[in-house]
């Protein structure tokens, strides 16, 4: 029997993996993927609550709107970030985040 | 007239606008065309044609406005300028008899001076610019006399100052000319600050810049007596600066550094009359402040006599004329202090015509004698330049007050006004001033035009027609303007009746006789001293060396100002500069900048430039905040 706790554990695990990826990875593409993982973790959390908590109709639709927003923003962000990374690669022949340090003092 | 003839008072604003546009047009033609079509040159006749055309149109419009004024009475015409809060400020013209007389005088004198300048300024490298600045100067003065509110008047007032600066310093390559321009500008600025504060005080008290509104409020007692006294005194300070009243007179003699036609314009029509006009315009306000009126009269009287004594010892003919202008402006102020508006204005016109004539005549003398201005190096010039001599003598006689010239009648009316309104002591001192006035005019005429021909002046010659024709016109006018004083028909009750109906020209036998006697006595004295040498002026100077030295050094007023500037103004300025450099700049501005830079050097090491540092900081920050929330708020 799947319960709310399973969703929560899955969400927390995904979020932690994503956070680790953002902090530890050097490649900009992998950092981007990790961010996507964190966003998905948030969505899974919301789905779990929607399935197991007895919300009113109005509250439920609010949650759905929130998820739609998260997905939309994730898609837009990805498109933009990929474009930036591509330009970066053209100019500097690398997507290693540590080597992108022009603005550092 | 009304609807049938639409051009009248409502067209008065065109008069200054024409001159102002002439200024811009000449500059555009002379400067911009040179850049657009490199190598091209605008023919030199273009600039004078534009500015004289504008002035001529202004002079024609003056008659239109005058006719409209006589038929329909005074009027105003204004457009909205800007709205500040509840206050609407307007560009407006006010046509009454005062402003119309001034317009007539300014346009006429400026027109003649500009025509004369064609000859005088011929061949000058900045010929076009001269006429542009001339148009600006005259246009500003016209706007000044037309203004119906004090703010507009102040704008025009400053523009007049700018015009005088540009023209006095016209030959700025000459150091003395540049310095004279600066002196004129700064000296008059001291008064201008007073004027501005006075205007602000009046605005605070009445909530309006409009002159007639201010009069209305003041007449109904809406302005407290302290405010009224302060405001009028400050406005008079402005007038003192522009009209070169003692002790602000120092700039006017130095202003001779400009081209002579400019001096004629400044002295006769545009600059120095602005102060007299301002007091005349605000006279209803001054009349509510009798103490200030008394101060105006005393300042005028002091200036009248003081400048007269100086004119007596100057050897430079232009300087003699300059001090004579200061002196007569003093007489006008004295007359205003006595409340005699019509007499003041009449003297202003009479003096303006005579003085323009004298300056243009002096310019003609200089033109014919290689730019020499020292009267001692002239003599006997009447044979070499007869037209100049005759016209100059007419001007001098008019200024000295010889009947039946304009100066005689106007001076007499002023003296009558003084006699009627002020203490008899004023009249006695004023009569002494009249004596001086006749004496120095006779002296300068005798030194320059009579006696044996000075050997240095063998090459002297008469000026070209473009220069002596304006002289002749002015001479005819100087001969004729005096007759405006009389009553001819019931419609024209003399000049006094024109200014305010009910008044008329008065003749007081004893005063007239006395002033004629004084004038003739002065002429005789001058003749004995400077022509026959019966009374040796050199011996007089030797007998009273101290007095002579004080006079020649202009009462040491310039030296006193220099001392004050050196020992007070500059010392304070240096202290202020030191404070500015050490406290404001080094400690305040630079100190702040240095402290920011030092703290930045300390803090920038935490910016590693690695993404994971920032990410970790964010994560720990969020976790920390969550913990705080959890521990303290739940």
Boltz contact constraints between the chains, C-beta under 6 A:
constraints:
  - contact:
      token1: [A, 22]
      token2: [B, 615]
      max_distance: 6.0
  - contact:
      token1: [A, 23]
      token2: [B, 612]
      max_distance: 6.0
  - contact:
      token1: [A, 23]
      token2: [B, 615]
      max_distance: 6.0
  - contact:
      token1: [A, 23]
      token2: [B, 616]
      max_distance: 6.0
  - contact:
      token1: [A, 97]
      token2: [B, 611]
      max_distance: 6.0
  - contact:
      token1: [A, 98]
      token2: [B, 610]
      max_distance: 6.0
  - contact:
      token1: [A, 101]
      token2: [B, 609]
      max_distance: 6.0
  - contact:
      token1: [A, 104]
      token2: [B, 609]
      max_distance: 6.0
  - contact:
      token1: [A, 105]
      token2: [B, 604]
      max_distance: 6.0
